[in-house]
Amino acid sequence: MAEQIGNLTFGIIKPDAVRNGRAGSIIQRITDSGFKLRGMKLIHMTLKEAEGFYAVHAERPFFGELTEFMSSAPCVVLALEKAGAVKAWRDLMGATDPAKADEGTIRKEFATSIGENAVHGSDSEENARIEIAYFFSQLELI
Ligand code: CMP
């Protein structure tokens, strides 16, 4: 891997945004906001892979809906670098519920509901490491 200046975080452009042709616009917003792309690929998760990724939410009532949605169509997985990357990416995404997302955030512009909310982001540096390792091999990180 090349020299790392900032921290890394993990992101997903979810199936709703990819299906609606929004992936390019969202990647543009990410790079315009000063993130470097360290890993990026289009994948189509199996239900089992989505269940593994969201295992922490396994007891939640929306787990079935969430994992079926995440495995319903392709998504883009991202390893993003910036100083304070975890917070910076969460700030750019906006609130989980798009109805509560601030003006100028990705979810305000692209999300349609709390389930189909366009993007995912890690909530801590530790989870960012775990989530990047779930989807990327060392060779795929630039
Ligand atoms: P994400 O950041 O990917 O992490 C967990 C996801 O669960 C979250 O974004 C939402 O898309 C989804 N989620 C949270 N609450 C609900 C809910 N009440 N109904 C459906 N999906 C939800």
Backbone and ligand atoms as CSV (ligand in chain L), in Angstrom:
chain,resi,resn,atom,element,x,y,z
A,1,MET,N,N,0.844,-1.196,0.000
A,1,MET,CA,C,0.000,0.000,0.000
A,1,MET,C,C,0.884,1.252,0.000
A,2,ALA,N,N,0.465,2.279,-0.722
A,2,ALA,CA,C,1.212,3.539,-0.762
A,2,ALA,C,C,1.162,4.217,0.611
A,3,GLU,N,N,1.984,5.252,0.784
A,3,GLU,CA,C,2.017,5.952,2.069
A,3,GLU,C,C,0.632,6.511,2.409
A,4,GLN,N,N,0.231,6.294,3.659
A,4,GLN,CA,C,-1.095,6.743,4.075
A,4,GLN,C,C,-0.972,8.031,4.877
A,5,ILE,N,N,-1.633,9.080,4.402
A,5,ILE,CA,C,-1.544,10.387,5.058
A,5,ILE,C,C,-2.632,10.516,6.132
A,6,GLY,N,N,-3.891,10.304,5.762
A,6,GLY,CA,C,-4.999,10.436,6.709
A,6,GLY,C,C,-5.411,9.089,7.262
A,7,ASN,N,N,-6.604,9.023,7.856
A,7,ASN,CA,C,-7.153,7.747,8.331
A,7,ASN,C,C,-8.001,7.142,7.222
A,8,LEU,N,N,-8.314,5.875,7.411
A,8,LEU,CA,C,-9.192,5.200,6.460
A,8,LEU,C,C,-10.575,5.004,7.066
A,9,THR,N,N,-11.576,5.071,6.196
A,9,THR,CA,C,-12.901,4.615,6.584
A,9,THR,C,C,-13.457,3.776,5.447
A,10,PHE,N,N,-14.590,3.138,5.742
A,10,PHE,CA,C,-15.206,2.250,4.763
A,10,PHE,C,C,-16.578,2.807,4.378
A,11,GLY,N,N,-16.897,2.713,3.105
A,11,GLY,CA,C,-18.214,3.172,2.644
A,11,GLY,C,C,-18.832,2.201,1.661
A,12,ILE,N,N,-20.154,2.253,1.579
A,12,ILE,CA,C,-20.883,1.509,0.544
A,12,ILE,C,C,-21.826,2.488,-0.155
A,13,ILE,N,N,-21.820,2.453,-1.479
A,13,ILE,CA,C,-22.910,3.081,-2.245
A,13,ILE,C,C,-23.926,1.965,-2.450
A,14,LYS,N,N,-25.077,2.111,-1.791
A,14,LYS,CA,C,-26.019,0.997,-1.643
A,14,LYS,C,C,-26.796,0.729,-2.940
A,15,PRO,N,N,-27.477,-0.438,-2.997
A,15,PRO,CA,C,-28.177,-0.841,-4.222
A,15,PRO,C,C,-29.170,0.193,-4.762
A,16,ASP,N,N,-29.848,0.939,-3.894
A,16,ASP,CA,C,-30.819,1.934,-4.401
A,16,ASP,C,C,-30.114,2.992,-5.241
A,17,ALA,N,N,-28.965,3.466,-4.755
A,17,ALA,CA,C,-28.243,4.537,-5.452
A,17,ALA,C,C,-27.596,4.029,-6.739
A,18,VAL,N,N,-27.072,2.800,-6.708
A,18,VAL,CA,C,-26.454,2.232,-7.919
A,18,VAL,C,C,-27.539,2.004,-8.973
A,19,ARG,N,N,-28.661,1.428,-8.531
A,19,ARG,CA,C,-29.789,1.133,-9.431
A,19,ARG,C,C,-30.309,2.411,-10.096
A,20,ASN,N,N,-30.309,3.498,-9.335
A,20,ASN,CA,C,-30.828,4.776,-9.867
A,20,ASN,C,C,-29.788,5.573,-10.648
A,21,GLY,N,N,-28.631,4.976,-10.885
A,21,GLY,CA,C,-27.597,5.658,-11.668
A,21,GLY,C,C,-26.906,6.791,-10.924
A,22,ARG,N,N,-26.868,6.710,-9.575
A,22,ARG,CA,C,-26.300,7.787,-8.762
A,22,ARG,C,C,-24.858,7.538,-8.328
A,23,ALA,N,N,-24.312,6.362,-8.646
A,23,ALA,CA,C,-22.977,6.026,-8.122
A,23,ALA,C,C,-21.941,7.062,-8.560
A,24,GLY,N,N,-21.981,7.448,-9.838
A,24,GLY,CA,C,-20.988,8.404,-10.337
A,24,GLY,C,C,-21.075,9.739,-9.608
A,25,SER,N,N,-22.292,10.244,-9.422
A,25,SER,CA,C,-22.468,11.530,-8.730
A,25,SER,C,C,-21.982,11.451,-7.287
A,26,ILE,N,N,-22.229,10.318,-6.633
A,26,ILE,CA,C,-21.807,10.173,-5.233
A,26,ILE,C,C,-20.281,10.088,-5.139
A,27,ILE,N,N,-19.653,9.355,-6.056
A,27,ILE,CA,C,-18.178,9.289,-6.059
A,27,ILE,C,C,-17.602,10.685,-6.301
A,28,GLN,N,N,-18.233,11.448,-7.182
A,28,GLN,CA,C,-17.766,12.826,-7.425
A,28,GLN,C,C,-17.851,13.657,-6.146
A,29,ARG,N,N,-18.970,13.518,-5.409
A,29,ARG,CA,C,-19.127,14.253,-4.143
A,29,ARG,C,C,-18.031,13.857,-3.151
A,30,ILE,N,N,-17.704,12.571,-3.132
A,30,ILE,CA,C,-16.689,12.072,-2.197
A,30,ILE,C,C,-15.317,12.669,-2.528
A,31,THR,N,N,-14.935,12.629,-3.798
A,31,THR,CA,C,-13.599,13.138,-4.154
A,31,THR,C,C,-13.574,14.662,-4.070
A,32,ASP,N,N,-14.678,15.339,-4.403
A,32,ASP,CA,C,-14.745,16.805,-4.251
A,32,ASP,C,C,-14.579,17.211,-2.784
A,33,SER,N,N,-14.936,16.320,-1.860
A,33,SER,CA,C,-14.838,16.611,-0.420
A,33,SER,C,C,-13.471,16.261,0.147
A,34,GLY,N,N,-12.535,15.905,-0.710
A,34,GLY,CA,C,-11.154,15.729,-0.270
A,34,GLY,C,C,-10.757,14.323,0.127
A,35,PHE,N,N,-11.631,13.346,-0.108
A,35,PHE,CA,C,-11.246,11.960,0.167
A,35,PHE,C,C,-10.413,11.424,-0.989
A,36,LYS,N,N,-9.449,10.559,-0.633
A,36,LYS,CA,C,-8.730,9.784,-1.647
A,36,LYS,C,C,-9.359,8.397,-1.703
A,37,LEU,N,N,-9.535,7.887,-2.899
A,37,LEU,CA,C,-10.051,6.527,-3.071
A,37,LEU,C,C,-8.885,5.552,-2.942
A,38,ARG,N,N,-8.917,4.701,-1.906
A,38,ARG,CA,C,-7.837,3.716,-1.709
A,38,ARG,C,C,-8.282,2.323,-2.133
A,39,GLY,N,N,-9.586,2.125,-2.239
A,39,GLY,CA,C,-10.146,0.867,-2.732
A,39,GLY,C,C,-11.538,1.145,-3.254
A,40,MET,N,N,-11.892,0.498,-4.381
A,40,MET,CA,C,-13.241,0.715,-4.936
A,40,MET,C,C,-13.576,-0.451,-5.852
A,41,LYS,N,N,-14.732,-1.061,-5.632
A,41,LYS,CA,C,-15.178,-2.100,-6.574
A,41,LYS,C,C,-16.695,-2.268,-6.512
A,42,LEU,N,N,-17.222,-2.722,-7.658
A,42,LEU,CA,C,-18.648,-3.038,-7.776
A,42,LEU,C,C,-18.817,-4.502,-7.409
A,43,ILE,N,N,-19.701,-4.767,-6.452
A,43,ILE,CA,C,-19.942,-6.157,-6.048
A,43,ILE,C,C,-21.443,-6.399,-5.956
A,44,HIS,N,N,-21.836,-7.649,-6.008
A,44,HIS,CA,C,-23.237,-8.004,-5.742
A,44,HIS,C,C,-23.204,-9.025,-4.611
A,45,MET,N,N,-23.543,-8.572,-3.411
A,45,MET,CA,C,-23.455,-9.441,-2.226
A,45,MET,C,C,-24.486,-10.553,-2.281
A,46,THR,N,N,-24.088,-11.720,-1.805
A,46,THR,CA,C,-25.070,-12.771,-1.538
A,46,THR,C,C,-25.790,-12.409,-0.227
A,47,LEU,N,N,-26.911,-13.082,0.022
A,47,LEU,CA,C,-27.625,-12.849,1.285
A,47,LEU,C,C,-26.707,-13.183,2.469
A,48,LYS,N,N,-25.960,-14.268,2.361
A,48,LYS,CA,C,-25.049,-14.675,3.450
A,48,LYS,C,C,-23.975,-13.607,3.698
A,49,GLU,N,N,-23.434,-13.037,2.629
A,49,GLU,CA,C,-22.415,-11.995,2.784
A,49,GLU,C,C,-23.007,-10.756,3.455
A,50,ALA,N,N,-24.236,-10.395,3.075
A,50,ALA,CA,C,-24.892,-9.241,3.706
A,50,ALA,C,C,-25.177,-9.531,5.185
A,51,GLU,N,N,-25.587,-10.754,5.479
A,51,GLU,CA,C,-25.851,-11.132,6.876
A,51,GLU,C,C,-24.561,-11.089,7.695
A,52,GLY,N,N,-23.463,-11.488,7.101
A,52,GLY,CA,C,-22.168,-11.440,7.794
A,52,GLY,C,C,-21.749,-10.009,8.058
A,53,PHE,N,N,-21.926,-9.170,7.066
A,53,PHE,CA,C,-21.521,-7.771,7.209
A,53,PHE,C,C,-22.320,-7.064,8.308
A,54,TYR,N,N,-23.637,-7.325,8.334
A,54,TYR,CA,C,-24.524,-6.637,9.285
A,54,TYR,C,C,-24.820,-7.493,10.523
A,55,ALA,N,N,-23.932,-8.453,10.842
A,55,ALA,CA,C,-24.179,-9.384,11.953
A,55,ALA,C,C,-24.511,-8.661,13.262
A,56,VAL,N,N,-23.911,-7.485,13.471
A,56,VAL,CA,C,-24.160,-6.710,14.695
A,56,VAL,C,C,-25.640,-6.316,14.820
A,57,HIS,N,N,-26.366,-6.278,13.690
A,57,HIS,CA,C,-27.788,-5.915,13.720
A,57,HIS,C,C,-28.712,-7.142,13.671
A,58,ALA,N,N,-28.142,-8.345,13.877
A,58,ALA,CA,C,-28.903,-9.588,13.666
A,58,ALA,C,C,-30.187,-9.661,14.491
A,59,GLU,N,N,-30.194,-9.030,15.672
A,59,GLU,CA,C,-31.389,-9.113,16.529
A,59,GLU,C,C,-32.411,-8.015,16.227
A,60,ARG,N,N,-32.065,-7.085,15.343
A,60,ARG,CA,C,-32.975,-5.965,15.076
A,60,ARG,C,C,-34.151,-6.432,14.204
A,61,PRO,N,N,-35.312,-5.806,14.389
A,61,PRO,CA,C,-36.489,-6.231,13.605
A,61,PRO,C,C,-36.324,-6.006,12.102
A,62,PHE,N,N,-35.455,-5.083,11.724
A,62,PHE,CA,C,-35.294,-4.771,10.295
A,62,PHE,C,C,-34.173,-5.572,9.628
A,63,PHE,N,N,-33.583,-6.557,10.355
A,63,PHE,CA,C,-32.414,-7.286,9.830
A,63,PHE,C,C,-32.714,-7.992,8.490
A,64,GLY,N,N,-33.877,-8.653,8.424
A,64,GLY,CA,C,-34.238,-9.380,7.197
A,64,GLY,C,C,-34.399,-8.433,6.025
A,65,GLU,N,N,-35.117,-7.359,6.269
A,65,GLU,CA,C,-35.350,-6.337,5.229
A,65,GLU,C,C,-34.008,-5.741,4.769
A,66,LEU,N,N,-33.153,-5.427,5.748
A,66,LEU,CA,C,-31.858,-4.807,5.456
A,66,LEU,C,C,-30.974,-5.728,4.610
A,67,THR,N,N,-30.849,-6.987,5.008
A,67,THR,CA,C,-29.935,-7.897,4.305
A,67,THR,C,C,-30.503,-8.303,2.942
A,68,GLU,N,N,-31.824,-8.409,2.832
A,68,GLU,CA,C,-32.420,-8.698,1.514
A,68,GLU,C,C,-32.187,-7.534,0.564
A,69,PHE,N,N,-32.370,-6.331,1.075
A,69,PHE,CA,C,-32.129,-5.142,0.247
A,69,PHE,C,C,-30.668,-5.058,-0.185
A,70,MET,N,N,-29.750,-5.272,0.758
A,70,MET,CA,C,-28.318,-5.125,0.437
A,70,MET,C,C,-27.818,-6.191,-0.527
A,71,SER,N,N,-28.555,-7.310,-0.624
A,71,SER,CA,C,-28.149,-8.366,-1.564
A,71,SER,C,C,-29.043,-8.383,-2.808
A,72,SER,N,N,-29.870,-7.344,-2.970
A,72,SER,CA,C,-30.849,-7.330,-4.071
A,72,SER,C,C,-30.256,-6.878,-5.397
A,73,ALA,N,N,-29.125,-6.212,-5.364
A,73,ALA,CA,C,-28.556,-5.617,-6.582
A,73,ALA,C,C,-27.115,-5.199,-6.270
A,74,PRO,N,N,-26.342,-4.840,-7.290
A,74,PRO,CA,C,-24.954,-4.452,-7.035
A,74,PRO,C,C,-24.824,-3.198,-6.164
A,75,CYS,N,N,-23.704,-3.117,-5.470
A,75,CYS,CA,C,-23.347,-1.909,-4.740
A,75,CYS,C,C,-21.846,-1.645,-4.951
A,76,VAL,N,N,-21.409,-0.461,-4.563
A,76,VAL,CA,C,-19.994,-0.101,-4.695
A,76,VAL,C,C,-19.404,-0.029,-3.295
A,77,VAL,N,N,-18.334,-0.797,-3.053
A,77,VAL,CA,C,-17.653,-0.724,-1.756
A,77,VAL,C,C,-16.401,0.137,-1.908
A,78,LEU,N,N,-16.116,0.915,-0.860
A,78,LEU,CA,C,-15.082,1.942,-0.933
A,78,LEU,C,C,-14.192,1.933,0.305
A,79,ALA,N,N,-12.899,2.086,0.109
A,79,ALA,CA,C,-11.979,2.405,1.207
A,79,ALA,C,C,-11.539,3.845,0.963
A,80,LEU,N,N,-11.838,4.712,1.923
A,80,LEU,CA,C,-11.663,6.157,1.741
A,80,LEU,C,C,-10.639,6.693,2.728
A,81,GLU,N,N,-9.765,7.563,2.249
A,81,GLU,CA,C,-8.744,8.138,3.118
A,81,GLU,C,C,-8.899,9.655,3.225
A,82,LYS,N,N,-8.815,10.124,4.439
A,82,LYS,CA,C,-8.818,11.566,4.714
A,82,LYS,C,C,-8.444,11.751,6.181
A,83,ALA,N,N,-7.945,12.895,6.556
A,83,ALA,CA,C,-7.741,13.174,7.979
A,83,ALA,C,C,-9.104,13.098,8.666
A,84,GLY,N,N,-9.201,12.357,9.751
A,84,GLY,CA,C,-10.480,12.219,10.460
A,84,GLY,C,C,-11.545,11.591,9.583
A,85,ALA,N,N,-11.153,10.555,8.830
A,85,ALA,CA,C,-12.015,10.005,7.776
A,85,ALA,C,C,-13.381,9.513,8.284
A,86,VAL,N,N,-13.408,8.852,9.444
A,86,VAL,CA,C,-14.670,8.260,9.916
A,86,VAL,C,C,-15.718,9.354,10.106
A,87,LYS,N,N,-15.345,10.405,10.832
A,87,LYS,CA,C,-16.305,11.492,11.088
A,87,LYS,C,C,-16.595,12.269,9.802
A,88,ALA,N,N,-15.558,12.525,9.012
A,88,ALA,CA,C,-15.754,13.309,7.786
A,88,ALA,C,C,-16.730,12.610,6.839
A,89,TRP,N,N,-16.619,11.277,6.735
A,89,TRP,CA,C,-17.524,10.541,5.841
A,89,TRP,C,C,-18.928,10.498,6.430
A,90,ARG,N,N,-19.053,10.347,7.745
A,90,ARG,CA,C,-20.401,10.354,8.350
A,90,ARG,C,C,-21.043,11.730,8.197
A,91,ASP,N,N,-20.250,12.790,8.342
A,91,ASP,CA,C,-20.792,14.146,8.148
A,91,ASP,C,C,-21.272,14.338,6.711
A,92,LEU,N,N,-20.489,13.853,5.751
A,92,LEU,CA,C,-20.875,14.004,4.339
A,92,LEU,C,C,-22.107,13.168,4.013
A,93,MET,N,N,-22.237,11.985,4.642
A,93,MET,CA,C,-23.419,11.136,4.394
A,93,MET,C,C,-24.695,11.778,4.919
A,94,GLY,N,N,-24.647,12.340,6.133
A,94,GLY,CA,C,-25.851,12.861,6.789
A,94,GLY,C,C,-26.527,11.791,7.621
A,95,ALA,N,N,-27.616,12.156,8.297
A,95,ALA,CA,C,-28.307,11.249,9.228
A,95,ALA,C,C,-28.820,10.005,8.509
A,96,THR,N,N,-28.878,8.881,9.273
A,96,THR,CA,C,-29.365,7.598,8.725
A,96,THR,C,C,-30.734,7.758,8.082
A,97,ASP,N,N,-31.618,8.483,8.773
A,97,ASP,CA,C,-32.963,8.750,8.244
A,97,ASP,C,C,-32.883,10.005,7.367
A,98,PRO,N,N,-33.100,9.872,6.063
A,98,PRO,CA,C,-32.942,11.039,5.173
A,98,PRO,C,C,-33.849,12.204,5.545
A,99,ALA,N,N,-34.966,11.918,6.226
A,99,ALA,CA,C,-35.866,13.004,6.652
A,99,ALA,C,C,-35.166,13.901,7.674
A,100,LYS,N,N,-34.134,13.353,8.348
A,100,LYS,CA,C,-33.414,14.126,9.369
A,100,LYS,C,C,-32.049,14.598,8.870
A,101,ALA,N,N,-31.720,14.288,7.624
A,101,ALA,CA,C,-30.389,14.622,7.092
A,101,ALA,C,C,-30.305,16.110,6.756
A,102,ASP,N,N,-29.140,16.698,7.054
A,102,ASP,CA,C,-28.932,18.126,6.779
A,102,ASP,C,C,-28.846,18.384,5.279
A,103,GLU,N,N,-29.193,19.593,4.912
A,103,GLU,CA,C,-29.009,20.100,3.546
A,103,GLU,C,C,-27.542,19.913,3.146
A,104,GLY,N,N,-27.315,19.508,1.928
A,104,GLY,CA,C,-25.936,19.385,1.438
A,104,GLY,C,C,-25.328,18.008,1.668
A,105,THR,N,N,-26.023,17.140,2.437
A,105,THR,CA,C,-25.483,15.792,2.664
A,105,THR,C,C,-25.943,14.849,1.543
A,106,ILE,N,N,-25.217,13.743,1.412
A,106,ILE,CA,C,-25.534,12.770,0.356
A,106,ILE,C,C,-26.916,12.162,0.590
A,107,ARG,N,N,-27.232,11.834,1.837
A,107,ARG,CA,C,-28.543,11.212,2.091
A,107,ARG,C,C,-29.685,12.189,1.847
A,108,LYS,N,N,-29.480,13.463,2.154
A,108,LYS,CA,C,-30.523,14.454,1.875
A,108,LYS,C,C,-30.829,14.457,0.379
A,109,GLU,N,N,-29.771,14.379,-0.430
A,109,GLU,CA,C,-29.947,14.490,-1.881
A,109,GLU,C,C,-30.391,13.177,-2.531
A,110,PHE,N,N,-29.852,12.037,-2.049
A,110,PHE,CA,C,-30.022,10.791,-2.808
A,110,PHE,C,C,-30.856,9.713,-2.112
A,111,ALA,N,N,-31.058,9.799,-0.787
A,111,ALA,CA,C,-31.740,8.710,-0.084
A,111,ALA,C,C,-33.250,8.886,-0.150
A,112,THR,N,N,-33.955,7.753,-0.115
A,112,THR,CA,C,-35.423,7.821,-0.172
A,112,THR,C,C,-36.089,7.383,1.126
A,113,SER,N,N,-35.424,6.571,1.933
A,113,SER,CA,C,-36.018,6.105,3.191
A,113,SER,C,C,-34.893,5.665,4.128
A,114,ILE,N,N,-35.255,5.315,5.363
A,114,ILE,CA,C,-34.225,4.892,6.334
A,114,ILE,C,C,-33.563,3.587,5.887
A,115,GLY,N,N,-34.301,2.739,5.197
A,115,GLY,CA,C,-33.729,1.483,4.703
A,115,GLY,C,C,-32.933,1.696,3.419
A,116,GLU,N,N,-33.530,2.428,2.486
A,116,GLU,CA,C,-32.867,2.684,1.191
A,116,GLU,C,C,-32.242,4.073,1.276
A,117,ASN,N,N,-31.119,4.119,1.994
A,117,ASN,CA,C,-30.543,5.429,2.331
A,117,ASN,C,C,-29.205,5.707,1.640
A,118,ALA,N,N,-29.040,5.128,0.459
A,118,ALA,CA,C,-27.991,5.492,-0.509
A,118,ALA,C,C,-26.560,5.099,-0.141
A,119,VAL,N,N,-26.181,5.293,1.120
A,119,VAL,CA,C,-24.785,5.046,1.500
A,119,VAL,C,C,-24.681,4.467,2.917
A,120,HIS,N,N,-23.577,3.789,3.143
A,120,HIS,CA,C,-23.219,3.298,4.481
A,120,HIS,C,C,-21.847,3.851,4.828
A,121,GLY,N,N,-21.606,4.062,6.113
A,121,GLY,CA,C,-20.270,4.447,6.553
A,121,GLY,C,C,-19.955,3.833,7.903
A,122,SER,N,N,-18.693,3.518,8.120
A,122,SER,CA,C,-18.260,2.939,9.411
A,122,SER,C,C,-18.496,3.943,10.532
A,123,ASP,N,N,-18.755,3.403,11.748
A,123,ASP,CA,C,-19.028,4.297,12.881
A,123,ASP,C,C,-17.829,4.464,13.811
A,124,SER,N,N,-16.706,3.798,13.520
A,124,SER,CA,C,-15.496,3.955,14.340
A,124,SER,C,C,-14.296,3.501,13.514
A,125,GLU,N,N,-13.099,3.890,13.970
A,125,GLU,CA,C,-11.891,3.458,13.247
A,125,GLU,C,C,-11.726,1.942,13.308
A,126,GLU,N,N,-12.080,1.368,14.459
A,126,GLU,CA,C,-11.949,-0.091,14.588
A,126,GLU,C,C,-12.888,-0.799,13.614
A,127,ASN,N,N,-14.141,-0.338,13.546
A,127,ASN,CA,C,-15.076,-0.964,12.605
A,127,ASN,C,C,-14.676,-0.696,11.158
A,128,ALA,N,N,-14.061,0.454,10.907
A,128,ALA,CA,C,-13.584,0.739,9.539
A,128,ALA,C,C,-12.561,-0.314,9.120
A,129,ARG,N,N,-11.638,-0.650,10.036
A,129,ARG,CA,C,-10.624,-1.678,9.712
A,129,ARG,C,C,-11.294,-3.027,9.450
A,130,ILE,N,N,-12.251,-3.371,10.307
A,130,ILE,CA,C,-12.941,-4.667,10.171
A,130,ILE,C,C,-13.725,-4.706,8.853
A,131,GLU,N,N,-14.421,-3.614,8.549
A,131,GLU,CA,C,-15.287,-3.582,7.368
A,131,GLU,C,C,-14.456,-3.550,6.082
A,132,ILE,N,N,-13.346,-2.810,6.070
A,132,ILE,CA,C,-12.460,-2.809,4.888
A,132,ILE,C,C,-11.932,-4.229,4.665
A,133,ALA,N,N,-11.521,-4.886,5.741
A,133,ALA,CA,C,-10.959,-6.241,5.614
A,133,ALA,C,C,-12.018,-7.259,5.189
A,134,TYR,N,N,-13.296,-6.969,5.472
A,134,TYR,CA,C,-14.384,-7.884,5.073
A,134,TYR,C,C,-14.512,-7.927,3.550
A,135,PHE,N,N,-14.268,-6.790,2.906
A,135,PHE,CA,C,-14.520,-6.703,1.457
A,135,PHE,C,C,-13.267,-6.614,0.596
A,136,PHE,N,N,-12.138,-6.159,1.152
A,136,PHE,CA,C,-10.948,-5.939,0.327
A,136,PHE,C,C,-9.787,-6.806,0.806
A,137,SER,N,N,-9.052,-7.347,-0.173
A,137,SER,CA,C,-7.768,-7.974,0.151
A,137,SER,C,C,-6.700,-6.874,0.147
A,138,GLN,N,N,-5.539,-7.159,0.728
A,138,GLN,CA,C,-4.442,-6.175,0.744
A,138,GLN,C,C,-4.111,-5.702,-0.668
A,139,LEU,N,N,-4.132,-6.637,-1.626
A,139,LEU,CA,C,-3.771,-6.309,-3.013
A,139,LEU,C,C,-4.729,-5.312,-3.652
A,140,GLU,N,N,-5.950,-5.252,-3.138
A,140,GLU,CA,C,-6.960,-4.368,-3.737
A,140,GLU,C,C,-6.933,-2.965,-3.142
A,141,LEU,N,N,-6.088,-2.754,-2.126
A,141,LEU,CA,C,-5.994,-1.428,-1.501
A,141,LEU,C,C,-4.778,-0.724,-2.039
A,142,ILE,N,N,-4.991,0.470,-2.559
A,142,ILE,CA,C,-3.919,1.202,-3.247
A,142,ILE,C,C,-3.174,2.088,-2.260
L,1,CMP,P1,P,-26.275,1.572,7.689
L,1,CMP,O1,O,-25.392,2.724,7.980
L,1,CMP,O2,O,-25.980,0.775,6.481
L,1,CMP,O3,O,-26.313,0.601,8.955
L,1,CMP,C1,C,-27.416,-0.183,9.291
L,1,CMP,C2,C,-28.584,0.085,8.416
L,1,CMP,O4,O,-29.802,-0.382,8.879
L,1,CMP,C3,C,-28.784,1.582,8.293
L,1,CMP,O5,O,-27.759,2.134,7.517
L,1,CMP,C4,C,-30.181,1.658,7.707
L,1,CMP,O6,O,-30.190,1.661,6.299
L,1,CMP,C5,C,-30.781,0.384,8.219
L,1,CMP,N1,N,-31.848,0.703,9.164
L,1,CMP,C6,C,-31.731,1.339,10.333
L,1,CMP,N2,N,-32.945,1.446,10.901
L,1,CMP,C7,C,-33.827,0.856,10.069
L,1,CMP,C8,C,-35.210,0.647,10.112
L,1,CMP,N3,N,-35.955,1.085,11.144
L,1,CMP,N4,N,-35.782,0.009,9.078
L,1,CMP,C9,C,-35.022,-0.451,8.041
L,1,CMP,N5,N,-33.692,-0.287,7.952
L,1,CMP,C10,C,-33.115,0.369,8.967
